[in-house]
Amino acid sequence: MSDGGRYIPRDRAWHPPALAPDYRSSRLRAPQHQPIAFPTTLSEETGPMFGQAALGANDHDLIHNFAKPGESALGPRILVHGQVRDQSGRGVPGALVEAWQANAGGRYRHVNESYLAPLDPNFGGCGRCLTNNKGFYYFITIHPAPYPWPNGPNSWRPAHIHFSLFGPAFAQRLVTQMYFDGDPLIPLCPIVNSIPSREAVETLIAHLDLDTSLPMDMLAWRFDITLRGREQTHFENRPEGL
């Protein structure tokens, strides 16, 4: 919320247009008319609330939450962490953060997956957690690999992790993607290139955090997320809400 108690409208120029011709699937799903903005309602500004009882002990641990006893997922082990913030830069406590990703070979565990990379029998590729009382979250997982996708004759997605977030209200719903700093595929990706400004793209890039890395175990990557307002982290695929 703003200091006046209302949500600040999103800046549509900050987000990509619904139609980005180089991102081929946007040609089919882009609306034919200009979107209409409506003020948020009470039901959008209150709830839902998520409790710790809804989470399992290993939900945040993608290395082990799908693995057989005594085994773990294959690939470079990483810790992903950050702060979930509201439109005023304050930490959002109790926000539900869900993540899903490809494995270390670039393959998803999905019935329609067609990439030739092997499945990892000990990696489910999804997890969830709640932010703490200052809005911080963390996952442990493996570093995903890039993978080809049918956007063009030789199109590859940069390594990325998908995030789905529920703040304390439906008006703070966010679905986004996190990329890794230094990946040479980032500037070649049509999805990334649909975002109007480099500053906005930077909100999607996680940075190496050696201070939080676990020596002889896993590197850490920091990814902060803003749920709402004019500097909202890019909403995946399309502008949403006000």
Legacy VTK file of the C-alpha trace (Angstrom):
# vtk DataFile Version 3.0
C-alpha trace
ASCII
DATASET POLYDATA
POINTS 242 float
0.000 0.000 0.000
1.009 3.624 -0.454
1.096 6.006 2.523
-2.393 7.067 1.491
-3.663 3.505 1.874
-4.191 2.747 -1.826
-2.181 0.856 -4.392
-0.054 2.950 -6.708
-0.986 2.288 -10.369
1.522 0.274 -12.336
3.509 2.065 -15.023
2.508 0.272 -18.225
5.498 1.748 -20.073
7.738 -0.168 -17.644
6.286 -3.496 -18.821
6.516 -5.019 -22.317
3.734 -4.499 -24.840
1.286 -7.374 -25.212
2.369 -7.712 -28.844
6.102 -8.278 -29.374
6.419 -9.694 -32.928
9.825 -11.325 -32.336
8.241 -13.263 -29.455
6.122 -15.396 -31.760
3.424 -16.647 -29.395
2.530 -13.057 -28.437
1.178 -12.587 -31.976
-1.632 -15.031 -31.202
-2.529 -14.011 -27.662
-2.140 -10.224 -27.805
-5.502 -8.443 -27.308
-6.989 -6.657 -30.278
-8.083 -3.652 -28.215
-6.419 -1.393 -25.669
-6.714 -2.786 -22.107
-8.998 -0.935 -19.696
-7.806 -0.209 -16.146
-10.150 -0.444 -13.154
-9.519 0.620 -9.539
-8.801 -2.253 -7.174
-11.726 -3.461 -5.078
-11.830 -4.407 -1.397
-11.707 -8.116 -2.243
-8.487 -7.539 -4.203
-6.899 -5.498 -1.428
-7.565 -8.001 1.385
-6.440 -11.639 1.516
-5.434 -14.302 0.887
-3.250 -15.201 3.858
-1.001 -18.264 3.949
0.175 -20.022 7.094
3.247 -22.088 7.880
1.057 -25.145 8.411
0.380 -25.276 4.672
4.069 -25.932 3.874
6.076 -29.120 4.152
9.465 -29.200 5.874
11.359 -29.626 2.586
9.190 -27.534 0.277
11.978 -24.940 -0.060
14.603 -27.615 -0.862
14.401 -28.550 -4.543
17.560 -30.642 -4.217
15.843 -33.150 -1.921
12.068 -32.595 -1.955
11.553 -35.027 -4.849
14.573 -37.254 -4.248
14.650 -40.814 -2.964
15.921 -41.212 0.612
19.658 -40.696 0.728
19.839 -39.261 -2.798
19.734 -35.739 -4.258
19.256 -33.886 -7.533
22.132 -33.729 -10.017
23.817 -30.471 -10.986
25.535 -27.413 -9.499
23.967 -26.696 -6.120
22.846 -23.095 -5.565
21.024 -21.002 -2.979
18.560 -18.398 -4.297
17.445 -15.726 -1.859
16.181 -12.169 -1.652
13.560 -9.826 -0.278
9.967 -9.465 -1.423
9.025 -5.776 -1.244
5.876 -3.712 -1.562
5.469 -0.623 -3.735
7.128 1.529 -1.056
10.201 -0.697 -0.715
9.131 -2.320 2.548
9.560 -6.048 3.138
6.369 -8.104 2.744
6.042 -10.737 5.508
4.144 -13.970 4.981
4.136 -13.819 1.170
3.837 -17.176 -0.584
6.749 -17.675 -3.010
6.576 -20.611 -5.432
9.349 -21.583 -7.848
9.664 -24.001 -10.748
12.459 -24.653 -13.226
14.192 -26.977 -15.676
16.800 -29.426 -14.412
20.579 -29.275 -14.862
20.146 -30.555 -18.425
17.506 -27.973 -19.353
14.497 -30.297 -19.181
11.227 -29.818 -17.293
9.327 -32.627 -15.613
6.202 -32.076 -17.706
4.039 -34.425 -19.738
4.409 -32.241 -22.844
8.177 -31.742 -22.555
9.872 -32.685 -25.833
13.516 -31.673 -25.277
15.951 -34.603 -25.632
17.856 -33.849 -22.396
17.400 -36.560 -19.745
15.094 -36.326 -16.769
16.668 -36.406 -13.322
14.739 -39.017 -11.288
15.573 -37.090 -8.090
14.493 -33.641 -9.251
10.871 -32.511 -9.375
11.671 -28.931 -10.331
9.309 -27.062 -8.007
9.180 -25.718 -4.472
7.663 -23.043 -2.248
8.252 -21.038 0.899
6.880 -18.117 2.905
8.773 -14.866 3.455
9.878 -14.152 7.021
8.802 -11.159 9.114
11.086 -8.854 7.089
10.078 -10.196 3.686
13.100 -12.426 3.037
12.883 -15.836 1.356
15.289 -18.539 0.199
15.395 -21.759 -1.825
18.141 -24.298 -2.337
18.152 -25.874 -5.771
20.363 -26.752 -8.744
21.454 -24.339 -11.461
19.099 -24.859 -14.429
20.456 -25.173 -17.956
19.374 -23.283 -21.096
17.088 -25.110 -23.509
15.851 -24.732 -27.101
12.346 -23.480 -27.819
10.348 -23.236 -31.070
10.416 -19.456 -31.479
12.855 -19.502 -34.388
15.278 -21.833 -36.175
17.877 -21.670 -33.384
16.214 -20.081 -30.366
17.422 -20.840 -26.827
16.010 -19.682 -23.504
18.588 -18.383 -21.025
18.866 -20.355 -17.796
16.021 -19.132 -15.586
13.747 -19.887 -12.647
10.030 -19.089 -12.669
8.464 -17.413 -9.645
4.838 -17.103 -8.597
4.039 -14.815 -5.665
1.008 -13.979 -3.564
1.420 -10.960 -1.330
-1.118 -10.192 1.415
-3.688 -9.288 -1.255
-4.677 -10.468 -4.736
-3.652 -7.031 -6.021
-0.063 -8.060 -5.245
-0.160 -11.190 -7.417
3.018 -11.597 -9.473
4.396 -14.207 -11.886
7.907 -13.595 -13.149
11.220 -15.137 -14.217
14.712 -14.837 -12.750
17.832 -14.894 -14.937
21.489 -15.251 -13.950
23.906 -12.360 -14.316
26.460 -12.885 -17.084
24.412 -15.353 -19.158
25.226 -14.534 -22.826
21.779 -15.741 -23.917
19.929 -13.002 -22.004
20.379 -10.236 -24.651
19.453 -12.713 -27.417
16.115 -13.775 -25.895
12.974 -12.370 -27.605
11.049 -12.572 -24.325
13.655 -10.451 -22.554
13.918 -8.101 -25.528
10.174 -7.370 -25.385
10.830 -5.391 -22.179
11.146 -1.676 -23.067
14.120 -0.606 -20.937
17.406 -2.064 -19.754
16.588 -0.834 -16.255
13.454 -2.999 -16.246
15.408 -6.005 -17.545
17.811 -5.599 -14.620
14.960 -6.289 -12.193
14.870 -9.853 -13.583
18.584 -10.606 -13.194
19.957 -12.277 -10.067
23.462 -11.386 -8.971
26.128 -13.610 -7.464
26.294 -13.175 -3.690
29.561 -14.640 -2.390
28.881 -13.320 1.116
25.904 -15.689 1.400
27.433 -18.613 -0.528
28.198 -21.760 1.451
31.910 -22.637 1.067
32.572 -26.037 -0.503
28.817 -26.479 -0.995
26.835 -23.951 -3.043
26.999 -20.494 -4.596
24.274 -17.995 -3.686
22.314 -15.716 -6.023
20.336 -12.691 -4.785
17.001 -11.869 -6.419
14.817 -9.138 -4.874
11.202 -8.830 -6.019
8.869 -5.809 -5.980
5.206 -6.830 -6.025
3.485 -3.627 -7.012
3.843 -0.001 -8.074
5.758 1.843 -10.758
8.930 -0.190 -10.231
7.194 -3.562 -9.995
9.269 -6.546 -11.063
8.229 -7.403 -14.617
5.050 -9.497 -14.743
5.640 -12.512 -16.983
4.093 -12.321 -20.471
1.865 -9.274 -20.094
1.095 -6.125 -18.105
-1.436 -6.768 -15.375
-3.802 -4.726 -13.245
-3.781 -0.951 -12.935
LINES 1 243
242 0 1 2 3 4 5 6 7 8 9 10 11 12 13 14 15 16 17 18 19 20 21 22 23 24 25 26 27 28 29 30 31 32 33 34 35 36 37 38 39 40 41 42 43 44 45 46 47 48 49 50 51 52 53 54 55 56 57 58 59 60 61 62 63 64 65 66 67 68 69 70 71 72 73 74 75 76 77 78 79 80 81 82 83 84 85 86 87 88 89 90 91 92 93 94 95 96 97 98 99 100 101 102 103 104 105 106 107 108 109 110 111 112 113 114 115 116 117 118 119 120 121 122 123 124 125 126 127 128 129 130 131 132 133 134 135 136 137 138 139 140 141 142 143 144 145 146 147 148 149 150 151 152 153 154 155 156 157 158 159 160 161 162 163 164 165 166 167 168 169 170 171 172 173 174 175 176 177 178 179 180 181 182 183 184 185 186 187 188 189 190 191 192 193 194 195 196 197 198 199 200 201 202 203 204 205 206 207 208 209 210 211 212 213 214 215 216 217 218 219 220 221 222 223 224 225 226 227 228 229 230 231 232 233 234 235 236 237 238 239 240 241
